[in-house]
Amino acid sequence: MKKLPLYSIAIFSLLSLTSCEAVETIFKAGMWWGILVVVAIVVILLLIFSKGKNS
């Protein structure tokens, strides 16, 4: 079974959702990605600083 291209998935989601729901979904996804990126950066910085103090 072929995977659907990203464009067809995007078009399907835009046609199935109303404009407000589509915008809400995009902003929710953006918010969660932002939170995950910030948490990942904080964890990486903590690991770097903790290894620096031990050496």
Phi, psi and omega in degrees: 000130181284145175281143178287136177296156182301323181296319181291325176294318179296317180295317179299316181293323179292326180282330182276336180259151171285168184297321180293319179293322179296315179295319179298317180296318180296316181291325176296315179297319179296320180296314181293321177297320178297316178298315180297320180294317180296316179298317180297318180294318179297317179296317179297316179296319178297320178296318181295314182291325180290324177288328179292324180286328181285334184280000000 
